[in-house]
Structures are given as C-alpha cells and as structure tokens.
Amino acid sequence: MVLDKGIGLRHVVAWVEEEVRESLRVKEAFLQECVGTLAAICGALAERLEGGGKLLLFGNGGSAADAQHIAAEFVGRYQLERMALPAMALTVNSSTLTAVANDYGYEEVFARQIGALGTEKDAAIGISTSGNSPNVLRGIAAARERGILTVGLTGRTGGALKRLAGLCLCVPSDVAARVQECHILAGHIVSGHCERVLGKQMERAVGKG
C-alpha cells in the first residue's frame, strides 16, 4: 500500500508509533508531576457539588470541545448509574455567544455568562492550552470577583491562567495536542471521583428514605 505523494506505509506506521510514544511520555510526566494537583481539584469540585453548586466549563476550539465533553460526563454519567450532576459548558449557546461577542467583544463571552449564571457555591473551570486565552482569563477573573472557586487546565508554563486560577493543572508539554489529551484524561478522572463520592451519598440518602 502506498499513500499520497509516495509516502510508504512503513513511514506512516513509524510516524504513528512516535506520536503514540510521545503521548505516553507526556502522560508519564503528567503522572509524576500533576497527581497532587489533580487530586486537590477532584476534592474541591466534589465539595462544590456536595454543597449544591454546579460546574461551569469553558474554552476555545478543542478546549471548548473538552468543556462540553466533561460537562456531559457529569450530566449523563461517566461509569456509574446515579443521579445527574449539574455541569454546563458555556460554549454551547450560539445566540448568547454571538450576542455578547457582538455587543461587548469576544473577550467577554464567558465572563458575561459567569455573571449571569455563577454563584458562590459553583466552580468555574477555564481550559486553555497556552494559559493566555483572553476570554478564558476574563471568565476566571469574573468568577473570582463573585467568590466562585476557580480551576485552570493548561500547558507547561500555565501562562497567566496559572497565576489567576485558585487551582491550576499544568500539563508538562508545550504541544497543544498532548496537553489536550491530558486535559480529557483529567476530566475523566475528576468525573469518576465526583461520581463515586456523590453516588455513595445518594445511595445513603435513598437508604435512609
């Protein structure tokens, strides 16, 4: 089998293998460097949900997709059968996004929604591989102003997001694809933790009833 422009299958296989190895290298570094921070985020988000709060997630491009993916794990389920958990991605309402962008500027699309929907019980999760996306930073700043727990998911340096968010998970890579792969891994881990903690509480509440 020969692919376009004379690229042989062996070369493609070698490239694929190296991509997988690089992903594994980053995940190994993630395991060594980020577990403590991720555990703290798991505990903090579970506490917010236990207290009647909700999760507000946001980002751009692939990070917007990650925000929606993670929110779906909470509202639907990750692995366990349990009640729905309140989480929403601030990237899905096209009318709100375009209205705010048109009237106030794109930097305000998340901050405006935080102002409308956020309460002190909630957690705001801003996702940016660079840590410097202006609208994500404005969203986190707006959350802080309202006393909302702030969490950042970003890359190696953390950018401005690292300094702004109360808790910040900095994936040890400068490659956006590798960072995003670890972000969704982190999202799955957080979903699983909250599901286990709140699922047990729900079972006990049903048993008492």
N, CA, C and O of each residue as an XYZ file, in Angstrom:
836
protein
N       0.855     -1.206      0.000
C       0.000      0.000      0.000
C       0.880      1.240      0.000
O       1.775      1.358      0.836
N       0.641      2.167     -0.924
C       1.396      3.404     -0.996
C       0.421      4.562     -0.846
O      -0.604      4.597     -1.529
N       0.724      5.508      0.036
C      -0.162      6.637      0.284
C       0.191      7.805     -0.616
O       1.119      7.707     -1.420
N      -0.529      8.904     -0.497
C      -0.325     10.080     -1.343
C       1.122     10.548     -1.318
O       1.815     10.445     -0.307
N       1.556     11.066     -2.466
C       2.876     11.675     -2.628
C       3.998     10.668     -2.367
O       5.100     11.040     -1.965
N       3.704      9.409     -2.598
C       4.754      8.410     -2.494
C       5.180      8.078     -1.084
O       6.219      7.446     -0.895
N       4.408      8.485     -0.078
C       4.756      8.163      1.303
C       4.385      6.711      1.568
O       3.212      6.348      1.488
N       5.364      5.886      1.878
C       5.113      4.478      2.087
C       4.432      4.200      3.403
O       4.533      4.994      4.338
N       3.736      3.078      3.488
C       3.025      2.705      4.700
C       3.985      2.579      5.883
O       3.624      2.931      7.006
N       5.185      2.089      5.653
C       6.149      1.939      6.753
C       6.473      3.270      7.402
O       6.622      3.350      8.622
N       6.581      4.313      6.595
C       6.871      5.639      7.150
C       5.703      6.163      7.978
O       5.891      6.809      9.009
N       4.493      5.870      7.505
C       3.315      6.296      8.253
C       3.236      5.543      9.579
O       2.951      6.137     10.618
N       3.486      4.245      9.540
C       3.476      3.443     10.761
C       4.505      3.975     11.753
O       4.221      4.085     12.946
N       5.700      4.303     11.263
C       6.750      4.828     12.147
C       6.330      6.148     12.772
O       6.584      6.392     13.951
N       5.685      7.001     11.977
C       5.214      8.292     12.492
C       4.133      8.097     13.541
O       4.148      8.755     14.582
N       3.188      7.189     13.270
C       2.116      6.904     14.226
C       2.706      6.378     15.530
O       2.292      6.788     16.615
N       3.675      5.470     15.422
C       4.301      4.922     16.625
C       4.963      6.012     17.450
O       4.870      6.003     18.677
N       5.629      6.951     16.792
C       6.295      8.025     17.520
C       5.284      8.957     18.182
O       5.516      9.429     19.295
N       4.164      9.224     17.509
C       3.114     10.033     18.121
C       2.578      9.373     19.387
O       2.377     10.037     20.404
N       2.346      8.059     19.320
C       1.853      7.339     20.488
C       2.895      7.356     21.601
O       2.558      7.564     22.767
N       4.155      7.137     21.245
C       5.219      7.170     22.264
C       5.320      8.538     22.926
O       5.504      8.634     24.139
N       5.200      9.590     22.132
C       5.259     10.937     22.699
C       4.089     11.179     23.650
O       4.253     11.787     24.707
N       2.915     10.698     23.267
C       1.755     10.825     24.139
C       2.001     10.086     25.455
O       1.666     10.589     26.527
N       2.579      8.912     25.367
C       2.879      8.137     26.574
C       3.924      8.840     27.437
O       3.835      8.825     28.665
N       4.920      9.459     26.787
C       5.957     10.181     27.555
C       5.340     11.339     28.336
O       5.669     11.571     29.499
N       4.445     12.054     27.673
C       3.798     13.181     28.353
C       2.923     12.676     29.493
O       2.911     13.268     30.573
N       2.200     11.603     29.268
C       1.351     11.054     30.328
C       2.181     10.538     31.506
O       1.750     10.632     32.655
N       3.351     10.000     31.230
C       4.221      9.564     32.323
C       4.694     10.771     33.133
O       4.728     10.720     34.362
N       5.058     11.852     32.448
C       5.441     13.081     33.150
C       4.253     13.653     33.914
O       4.405     14.159     35.026
N       3.076     13.569     33.311
C       1.839     14.006     33.967
C       1.621     13.232     35.260
O       1.256     13.810     36.284
N       1.845     11.922     35.208
C       1.704     11.074     36.388
C       2.666     11.493     37.488
O       2.305     11.513     38.664
N       3.880     11.824     37.106
C       4.901     12.185     38.089
C       4.688     13.577     38.684
O       4.983     13.800     39.858
N       4.179     14.516     37.880
C       4.166     15.919     38.287
C       2.796     16.481     38.690
O       2.731     17.484     39.401
N       1.712     15.853     38.248
C       0.412     16.514     38.347
C      -0.607     15.826     39.242
O      -1.705     16.346     39.445
N      -0.259     14.671     39.776
C      -1.250     13.894     40.529
C      -1.761     14.651     41.752
O      -2.959     14.639     42.037
N      -0.860     15.305     42.470
C      -1.273     16.034     43.663
C      -2.258     17.141     43.359
O      -3.269     17.297     44.044
N      -1.954     17.914     42.318
C      -2.861     18.995     41.930
C      -4.197     18.444     41.455
O      -5.251     18.988     41.786
N      -4.154     17.368     40.679
C      -5.397     16.784     40.179
C      -6.244     16.242     41.329
O      -7.468     16.374     41.312
N      -5.609     15.639     42.318
C      -6.354     15.149     43.479
C      -7.020     16.302     44.224
O      -8.156     16.181     44.682
N      -6.309     17.416     44.341
C      -6.883     18.593     45.010
C      -8.083     19.115     44.232
O      -9.081     19.514     44.833
N      -8.001     19.118     42.909
C      -9.121     19.558     42.077
C     -10.302     18.608     42.241
O     -11.445     19.051     42.346
N     -10.030     17.311     42.264
C     -11.100     16.320     42.474
C     -11.851     16.621     43.767
O     -13.081     16.673     43.787
N     -11.097     16.818     44.840
C     -11.723     17.072     46.134
C     -12.510     18.364     46.162
O     -13.610     18.415     46.713
N     -11.947     19.419     45.564
C     -12.601     20.729     45.579
C     -13.895     20.718     44.773
O     -14.890     21.308     45.195
N     -13.893     20.055     43.622
C     -15.099     20.031     42.793
C     -16.182     19.152     43.425
O     -17.366     19.487     43.379
N     -15.772     18.038     44.008
C     -16.755     17.199     44.699
C     -17.402     17.965     45.847
O     -18.601     17.838     46.095
N     -16.598     18.756     46.540
C     -17.120     19.557     47.655
C     -18.145     20.576     47.166
O     -19.168     20.791     47.816
N     -17.873     21.201     46.023
C     -18.820     22.170     45.469
C     -20.133     21.497     45.083
O     -21.213     22.020     45.355
N     -20.030     20.349     44.457
C     -21.238     19.636     44.070
C     -22.014     19.159     45.296
O     -23.244     19.205     45.309
N     -21.306     18.706     46.314
C     -21.949     18.295     47.567
C     -22.710     19.451     48.203
O     -23.753     19.256     48.828
N     -22.173     20.656     48.035
C     -22.789     21.838     48.629
C     -23.892     22.449     47.793
O     -24.371     23.541     48.101
N     -24.301     21.767     46.747
C     -25.390     22.271     45.917
C     -24.954     23.171     44.785
O     -25.792     23.818     44.157
N     -23.661     23.228     44.506
C     -23.162     24.057     43.416
C     -23.125     23.315     42.093
O     -23.468     22.135     42.015
N     -22.706     24.017     41.063
C     -22.601     23.444     39.723
C     -21.236     23.773     39.137
O     -20.522     24.633     39.651
N     -20.884     23.095     38.075
C     -19.625     23.328     37.380
C     -19.885     24.101     36.096
O     -20.757     23.733     35.309
N     -19.129     25.173     35.885
C     -19.211     25.987     34.676
C     -17.881     25.845     33.934
O     -16.835     26.247     34.445
N     -17.922     25.279     32.742
C     -16.700     24.972     31.998
C     -16.644     25.767     30.699
O     -17.671     26.006     30.064
N     -15.426     26.180     30.305
C     -15.313     26.975     29.086
C     -13.903     26.955     28.530
O     -12.926     26.776     29.258
N     -13.823     27.143     27.214
C     -12.555     27.192     26.499
C     -12.831     27.460     25.033
O     -13.985     27.645     24.645
N     -11.800     27.483     24.219
C     -11.921     27.772     22.793
C     -11.467     26.571     21.960
O     -10.563     25.837     22.360
N     -12.093     26.376     20.809
C     -11.654     25.328     19.894
C     -11.709     23.944     20.530
O     -12.747     23.524     21.042
N     -10.575     23.239     20.491
C     -10.517     21.919     21.107
C     -10.838     21.960     22.583
O     -11.407     21.010     23.121
N     -10.481     23.042     23.243
C     -10.789     23.187     24.672
C     -12.280     23.407     24.905
O     -12.808     23.022     25.947
N     -12.962     24.026     23.939
C     -14.420     24.136     24.022
C     -15.047     22.753     23.937
O     -15.992     22.440     24.661
N     -14.503     21.922     23.033
C     -14.997     20.549     22.906
C     -14.739     19.774     24.193
O     -15.581     18.983     24.620
N     -13.588     19.995     24.811
C     -13.286     19.329     26.081
C     -14.247     19.777     27.174
O     -14.696     18.964     27.982
N     -14.565     21.070     27.201
C     -15.518     21.581     28.188
C     -16.869     20.889     28.031
O     -17.487     20.495     29.020
N     -17.323     20.742     26.793
C     -18.592     20.084     26.536
C     -18.536     18.599     26.884
O     -19.484     18.051     27.446
N     -17.434     17.959     26.550
C     -17.246     16.535     26.847
C     -17.303     16.292     28.356
O     -18.007     15.394     28.818
N     -16.568     17.086     29.114
C     -16.523     16.899     30.562
C     -17.887     17.180     31.192
O     -18.336     16.443     32.069
N     -18.538     18.242     30.743
C     -19.873     18.547     31.261
C     -20.828     17.385     31.009
O     -21.656     17.063     31.862
N     -20.716     16.760     29.851
C     -21.592     15.636     29.521
C     -21.374     14.448     30.445
O     -22.321     13.720     30.746
N     -20.137     14.240     30.901
C     -19.859     13.137     31.823
C     -20.608     13.329     33.138
O     -21.037     12.357     33.759
N     -20.766     14.578     33.560
C     -21.458     14.857     34.818
C     -22.978     14.776     34.652
O     -23.665     14.161     35.466
N     -23.488     15.393     33.607
C     -24.939     15.427     33.411
C     -25.457     14.038     33.023
O     -26.514     13.613     33.489
N     -24.723     13.347     32.185
C     -25.086     11.975     31.827
C     -24.538     11.023     32.875
O     -25.094     10.888     33.965
N     -23.461     10.380     32.534
C     -22.755      9.539     33.503
C     -21.353      9.290     32.974
O     -21.102      9.411     31.775
N     -20.452      8.946     33.861
C     -19.111      8.526     33.459
C     -19.075      7.005     33.419
O     -18.963      6.417     32.343
N     -19.169      6.360     34.583
C     -19.181      4.899     34.617
C     -20.307      4.320     35.469
O     -20.743      3.191     35.239
N     -20.777      5.082     36.443
C     -21.757      4.563     37.391
C     -23.154      5.102     37.118
O     -23.319      6.227     36.648
N     -24.142      4.295     37.413
C     -25.519      4.754     37.372
C     -25.795      5.601     38.617
O     -25.615      5.126     39.738
N     -26.224      6.837     38.433
C     -26.512      7.737     39.559
C     -27.309      8.918     39.043
O     -27.549      9.046     37.843
N     -27.719      9.783     39.969
C     -28.452     10.981     39.572
C     -27.550     11.897     38.740
O     -26.325     11.850     38.851
N     -28.170     12.720     37.916
C     -27.419     13.693     37.120
C     -26.736     14.700     38.038
O     -27.287     15.088     39.068
N     -25.531     15.119     37.654
C     -24.783     16.133     38.400
C     -24.725     17.409     37.564
O     -24.526     17.343     36.351
N     -24.898     18.580     38.205
C     -25.033     19.832     37.453
C     -23.698     20.371     36.913
O     -22.817     20.773     37.673
N     -23.584     20.366     35.615
C     -22.402     20.920     34.941
C     -22.841     21.453     33.589
O     -23.694     20.858     32.929
N     -22.262     22.572     33.176
C     -22.627     23.134     31.881
C     -21.423     23.797     31.219
O     -20.609     24.456     31.865
N     -21.345     23.597     29.917
C     -20.309     24.247     29.118
C     -20.845     25.580     28.610
O     -21.949     25.640     28.068
N     -20.077     26.640     28.783
C     -20.517     27.980     28.380
C     -20.234     28.264     26.906
O     -20.164     29.419     26.485
N     -20.073     27.193     26.131
C     -19.724     27.326     24.715
C     -20.843     26.876     23.789
O     -20.685     26.913     22.568
N     -21.969     26.452     24.347
C     -22.958     25.762     23.514
C     -24.124     26.636     23.074
O     -24.853     26.262     22.155
N     -24.319     27.790     23.703
C     -25.445     28.658     23.347
C     -24.978     29.678     22.311
O     -24.423     30.720     22.658
N     -25.209     29.367     21.045
C     -24.672     30.221     19.979
C     -25.285     31.612     19.988
O     -24.614     32.580     19.631
N     -26.543     31.733     20.388
C     -27.174     33.056     20.433
C     -26.519     33.931     21.490
O     -26.234     35.102     21.241
N     -26.274     33.358     22.687
C     -25.610     34.118     23.745
C     -24.189     34.470     23.340
O     -23.757     35.611     23.501
N     -23.460     33.488     22.814
C     -22.068     33.737     22.418
C     -21.965     34.856     21.394
O     -21.139     35.758     21.533
N     -22.798     34.797     20.371
C     -22.687     35.797     19.307
C     -23.225     37.154     19.742
O     -22.709     38.188     19.320
N     -24.259     37.160     20.583
C     -24.782     38.432     21.073
C     -23.751     39.146     21.939
O     -23.505     40.340     21.766
N     -23.148     38.408     22.875
C     -22.149     39.021     23.755
C     -20.919     39.443     22.965
O     -20.373     40.524     23.185
N     -20.485     38.589     22.045
C     -19.324     38.942     21.227
C     -19.590     40.190     20.400
O     -18.714     41.042     20.250
N     -20.796     40.293     19.867
C     -21.154     41.444     19.038
C     -21.277     42.727     19.857
O     -20.830     43.791     19.429
N     -21.886     42.618     21.040
C     -22.180     43.806     21.838
C     -21.031     44.232     22.749
O     -20.845     45.421     23.008
N     -20.259     43.250     23.235
C     -19.231     43.551     24.236
C     -17.820     43.145     23.812
O     -16.845     43.601     24.409
N     -17.699     42.300     22.794
C     -16.404     41.807     22.370
C     -16.215     40.356     22.775
O     -16.761     39.900     23.780
N     -15.435     39.638     21.980
C     -15.259     38.195     22.200
C     -14.612     37.885     23.547
O     -14.833     36.809     24.103
N     -13.831     38.797     24.068
C     -13.188     38.556     25.358
C     -14.202     38.410     26.486
O     -13.868     37.873     27.542
N     -15.428     38.876     26.286
C     -16.431     38.866     27.350
C     -17.416     37.697     27.276
O     -18.328     37.619     28.099
N     -17.254     36.786     26.308
C     -18.298     35.774     26.087
C     -18.470     34.831     27.277
O     -19.573     34.333     27.504
N     -17.411     34.575     28.036
C     -17.540     33.702     29.205
C     -17.794     34.504     30.476
O     -18.572     34.085     31.333
N     -17.149     35.642     30.598
C     -17.328     36.475     31.795
C     -18.784     36.899     31.951
O     -19.318     36.910     33.060
N     -19.421     37.247     30.838
C     -20.816     37.693     30.902
C     -21.723     36.556     31.390
O     -22.642     36.785     32.176
N     -21.463     35.352     30.929
C     -22.258     34.205     31.349
C     -21.992     33.841     32.810
O     -22.906     33.447     33.535
N     -20.740     33.975     33.234
C     -20.414     33.754     34.653
C     -21.211     34.736     35.507
O     -21.756     34.367     36.547
N     -21.275     35.990     35.058
C     -22.018     36.996     35.794
C     -23.507     36.674     35.888
O     -24.157     36.980     36.888
N     -24.034     36.058     34.843
C     -25.463     35.741     34.825
C     -25.795     34.461     35.581
O     -26.850     34.364     36.207
N     -24.890     33.469     35.525
C     -25.230     32.125     35.994
C     -24.477     31.686     37.245
O     -24.926     30.777     37.943
N     -23.352     32.308     37.537
C     -22.498     31.823     38.616
C     -22.926     32.282     39.994
O     -23.422     33.395     40.167
N     -22.728     31.406     40.982
C     -22.954     31.737     42.386
C     -21.741     31.290     43.196
O     -20.871     30.581     42.689
N     -21.693     31.709     44.450
C     -20.557     31.361     45.295
C     -20.439     29.864     45.543
O     -19.376     29.394     45.949
N     -21.495     29.113     45.310
C     -21.443     27.664     45.509
C     -20.743     26.944     44.362
O     -20.355     25.783     44.498
N     -20.581     27.629     43.236
C     -20.160     26.983     41.999
C     -18.639     26.888     41.857
O     -17.877     27.404     42.674
N     -18.237     26.211     40.792
C     -16.828     26.167     40.383
C     -16.752     26.527     38.904
O     -17.549     26.038     38.103
N     -15.799     27.378     38.540
C     -15.558     27.761     37.154
C     -14.276     27.097     36.682
O     -13.230     27.235     37.318
N     -14.352     26.383     35.577
C     -13.205     25.634     35.057
C     -12.844     26.196     33.688
O     -13.556     25.969     32.710
N     -11.741     26.928     33.621
C     -11.280     27.519     32.376
C     -10.200     26.661     31.746
O      -9.236     26.288     32.415
N     -10.348     26.345     30.471
C      -9.429     25.454     29.768
C      -8.730     26.223     28.654
O      -9.379     26.782     27.770
N      -7.398     26.244     28.705
C      -6.603     26.951     27.692
C      -5.231     26.300     27.624
O      -4.506     26.294     28.619
N      -4.858     25.753     26.473
C      -3.572     25.065     26.371
C      -2.400     26.028     26.596
O      -1.364     25.628     27.128
N      -2.557     27.274     26.199
C      -1.487     28.267     26.396
C      -1.564     28.917     27.766
O      -0.557     29.370     28.310
N      -2.764     28.959     28.317
C      -2.979     29.686     29.565
C      -3.134     31.177     29.366
O      -3.158     31.935     30.336
N      -3.239     31.605     28.124
C      -3.285     33.047     27.837
C      -4.478     33.471     26.984
O      -4.482     34.581     26.451
N      -5.483     32.620     26.844
C      -6.663     32.991     26.055
C      -7.415     34.111     26.764
O      -7.882     33.911     27.885
N      -7.546     35.287     26.144
C      -8.139     36.433     26.843
C      -9.532     36.180     27.392
O      -9.839     36.603     28.506
N     -10.389     35.493     26.625
C     -11.751     35.290     27.118
C     -11.805     34.290     28.274
O     -12.662     34.404     29.151
N     -10.899     33.316     28.281
C     -10.821     32.380     29.404
C     -10.334     33.113     30.658
O     -10.867     32.910     31.749
N      -9.334     33.953     30.495
C      -8.827     34.730     31.630
C      -9.897     35.662     32.180
O     -10.022     35.812     33.396
N     -10.674     36.293     31.295
C     -11.743     37.173     31.754
C     -12.830     36.380     32.483
O     -13.396     36.855     33.467
N     -13.118     35.174     31.996
C     -14.090     34.329     32.663
C     -13.649     33.942     34.061
O     -14.446     33.976     34.999
N     -12.383     33.575     34.205
C     -11.841     33.211     35.520
C     -11.818     34.438     36.434
O     -12.134     34.332     37.619
N     -11.450     35.583     35.898
C     -11.430     36.804     36.708
C     -12.839     37.149     37.191
O     -13.026     37.535     38.345
N     -13.827     37.009     36.309
C     -15.210     37.296     36.694
C     -15.675     36.333     37.780
O     -16.406     36.723     38.690
N     -15.251     35.083     37.685
C     -15.614     34.095     38.700
C     -14.998     34.448     40.053
O     -15.651     34.349     41.091
N     -13.753     34.854     40.022
C     -13.096     35.243     41.278
C     -13.809     36.415     41.925
O     -13.985     36.447     43.143
N     -14.217     37.371     41.117
C     -14.924     38.545     41.645
C     -16.213     38.159     42.352
O     -16.657     38.859     43.262
N     -16.816     37.049     41.939
C     -18.077     36.598     42.530
C     -17.865     35.558     43.631
O     -18.834     35.001     44.149
N     -16.618     35.293     43.990
C     -16.336     34.335     45.052
C     -16.495     32.889     44.634
O     -16.698     32.018     45.481
N     -16.404     32.617     43.335
C     -16.552     31.270     42.792
C     -15.187     30.573     42.788
O     -14.172     31.195     42.476
N     -15.168     29.298     43.131
C     -13.939     28.512     43.039
C     -13.460     28.495     41.595
O     -14.250     28.232     40.688
N     -12.183     28.771     41.367
C     -11.656     28.817     40.006
C     -10.605     27.729     39.793
O      -9.719     27.520     40.622
N     -10.731     27.047     38.660
C      -9.819     25.965     38.283
C      -9.342     26.218     36.864
O     -10.140     26.554     35.989
N      -8.052     26.061     36.631
C      -7.498     26.195     35.292
C      -6.921     24.874     34.820
O      -6.315     24.143     35.603
N      -7.104     24.563     33.544
C      -6.442     23.446     32.880
C      -5.625     24.040     31.751
O      -6.170     24.687     30.856
N      -4.309     23.821     31.791
C      -3.454     24.493     30.830
C      -2.217     23.645     30.524
O      -2.166     22.463     30.865
N      -1.203     24.267     29.867
C       0.006     23.554     29.483
C       1.166     23.830     30.421
O       0.973     24.280     31.551
N       2.358     23.560     29.949
C       3.535     23.528     30.812
C       3.756     24.793     31.632
O       3.920     24.717     32.850
N       3.763     25.953     30.983
C       4.080     27.183     31.709
C       2.899     27.694     32.525
O       3.080     28.402     33.516
N       1.699     27.335     32.109
C       0.496     27.810     32.795
C       0.040     29.174     32.335
O      -1.126     29.527     32.515
N       0.939     29.959     31.740
C       0.590     31.292     31.282
C      -0.011     32.131     32.399
O       0.260     31.898     33.577
N      -0.821     33.098     32.028
C      -1.478     33.957     33.012
C      -2.532     33.200     33.810
O      -2.870     33.595     34.925
N      -3.052     32.112     33.243
C      -4.077     31.329     33.928
C      -3.548     30.718     35.222
O      -4.276     30.607     36.208
N      -2.296     30.329     35.210
C      -1.689     29.734     36.410
C      -1.694     30.710     37.572
O      -1.907     30.319     38.720
N      -1.460     31.977     37.273
C      -1.419     32.995     38.325
C      -2.824     33.409     38.770
O      -3.003     33.895     39.887
N      -3.814     33.218     37.906
C      -5.151     33.730     38.176
C      -6.066     32.708     38.843
O      -6.860     33.065     39.714
N      -5.962     31.449     38.445
C      -6.875     30.422     38.960
C      -6.464     29.974     40.350
O      -5.277     29.936     40.673
N      -7.447     29.636     41.171
C      -7.159     29.156     42.506
C      -6.436     27.827     42.487
O      -5.521     27.610     43.282
N      -6.830     26.933     41.593
C      -6.172     25.653     41.367
C      -5.864     25.554     39.879
O      -6.730     25.836     39.051
N      -4.658     25.164     39.530
C      -4.292     25.123     38.108
C      -3.491     23.860     37.801
O      -2.456     23.597     38.413
N      -3.988     23.097     36.853
C      -3.327     21.871     36.400
C      -2.532     22.195     35.142
O      -3.114     22.496     34.100
N      -1.205     22.135     35.234
C      -0.320     22.482     34.120
C       0.282     21.207     33.538
O       1.203     20.630     34.117
N      -0.231     20.774     32.408
C       0.276     19.562     31.758
C       1.703     19.817     31.275
O       1.944     20.832     30.620
N       2.664     18.926     31.577
C       4.070     19.162     31.233
C       4.387     18.934     29.755
O       5.136     18.022     29.404
N       3.807     19.771     28.898
C       4.079     19.722     27.463
C       3.769     21.082     26.862
O       2.935     21.832     27.369
N       4.471     21.385     25.752
C       4.206     22.612     25.006
C       3.409     22.323     23.728
O       3.104     23.241     22.967
N       3.077     21.066     23.495
C       2.348     20.665     22.290
C       0.859     20.621     22.605
O       0.423     19.869     23.477
N       0.086     21.425     21.894
C      -1.340     21.553     22.215
C      -2.060     20.208     22.215
O      -2.884     19.947     23.092
N      -1.758     19.358     21.244
C      -2.438     18.065     21.163
C      -2.160     17.211     22.395
O      -3.069     16.577     22.931
N      -0.907     17.193     22.843
C      -0.555     16.396     24.028
C      -1.215     16.966     25.277
O      -1.669     16.224     26.148
N      -1.263     18.296     25.352
C      -1.905     18.949     26.505
C      -3.387     18.587     26.551
O      -3.917     18.249     27.610
N      -4.052     18.660     25.398
C      -5.477     18.357     25.355
C      -5.763     16.903     25.693
O      -6.780     16.596     26.315
N      -4.872     16.006     25.285
C      -5.052     14.594     25.638
C      -5.046     14.400     27.152
O      -5.817     13.601     27.682
N      -4.187     15.124     27.840
C      -4.139     15.025     29.298
C      -5.304     15.762     29.945
O      -5.766     15.368     31.016
N      -5.780     16.815     29.315
C      -6.950     17.523     29.858
C      -8.166     16.604     29.891
O      -8.906     16.591     30.875
N      -8.376     15.842     28.832
C      -9.548     14.967     28.832
C      -9.338     13.800     29.783
O     -10.301     13.306     30.368
N      -8.106     13.352     29.949
C      -7.815     12.344     30.974
C      -8.151     12.895     32.354
O      -8.785     12.218     33.162
N      -7.724     14.122     32.617
C      -8.032     14.757     33.902
C      -9.539     14.901     34.084
O     -10.057     14.674     35.177
N     -10.243     15.275     33.020
C     -11.691     15.402     33.092
C     -12.365     14.091     33.439
O     -13.314     14.062     34.223
N     -11.877     13.006     32.860
C     -12.423     11.689     33.179
C     -12.151     11.311     34.635
O     -13.020     10.760     35.310
N     -10.970     11.602     35.105
C     -10.618     11.275     36.491
C     -11.487     12.070     37.464
O     -12.009     11.517     38.432
N     -11.640     13.360     37.205
C     -12.482     14.193     38.068
C     -13.927     13.691     38.034
O     -14.578     13.596     39.075
N     -14.421     13.373     36.847
C     -15.786     12.854     36.720
C     -15.946     11.578     37.535
O     -16.929     11.415     38.258
N     -14.983     10.680     37.419
C     -15.055      9.426     38.144
C     -15.024      9.616     39.645
O     -15.746      8.940     40.378
N     -14.181     10.541     40.108
C     -14.106     10.793     41.550
C     -15.422     11.360     42.074
O     -15.963     10.867     43.063
N     -15.931     12.386     41.417
C     -17.169     13.008     41.884
C     -18.330     12.025     41.821
O     -19.193     12.016     42.699
N     -18.348     11.215     40.804
C     -19.398     10.215     40.650
C     -19.373      9.212     41.802
O     -20.421      8.851     42.338
N     -18.195      8.771     42.176
C     -18.069      7.805     43.267
C     -18.476      8.430     44.599
O     -19.217      7.829     45.377
N     -17.981      9.651     44.854
C     -18.266     10.311     46.129
C     -19.745     10.638     46.252
O     -20.375     10.304     47.255
N     -20.300     11.285     45.247
C     -21.705     11.696     45.334
C     -22.649     10.528     45.137
O     -23.759     10.528     45.668
N     -22.216      9.530     44.374
C     -23.049      8.354     44.191
C     -23.281      7.627     45.505
O     -24.389      7.166     45.778
N     -22.237      7.524     46.319
C     -22.373      6.875     47.623
C     -23.292      7.674     48.528
O     -24.102      7.099     49.255
N     -23.172      8.997     48.491
C     -24.050      9.836     49.302
C     -25.508      9.672     48.874
O     -26.406      9.617     49.714
N     -25.732      9.596     47.573
C     -27.084      9.424     47.072
C     -27.667      8.090     47.518
O     -28.841      8.004     47.876
N     -26.822      7.034     47.493
C     -27.269      5.723     47.946
C     -27.669      5.745     49.419
O     -28.680      5.163     49.812
N     -26.847      6.435     50.231
C     -27.161      6.521     51.653
C     -28.451      7.303     51.887
O     -29.258      6.952     52.748
N     -28.632      8.371     51.103
C     -29.851      9.177     51.253
C     -31.086      8.361     50.886
O     -32.116      8.453     51.555
N     -30.985      7.564     49.828
C     -32.106      6.722     49.420
C     -32.375      5.669     50.476
O     -33.530      5.358     50.769
N     -31.286      5.103     51.064
C     -31.450      4.090     52.091
C     -32.149      4.630     53.330
O     -32.965      3.946     53.947
N     -31.814      5.874     53.685
C     -32.452      6.497     54.858
C     -33.926      6.801     54.590
O     -34.767      6.780     55.488
N     -34.206      7.090     53.293
C     -35.576      7.420     52.959
C     -36.481      6.194     53.028
O     -37.681      6.298     52.772
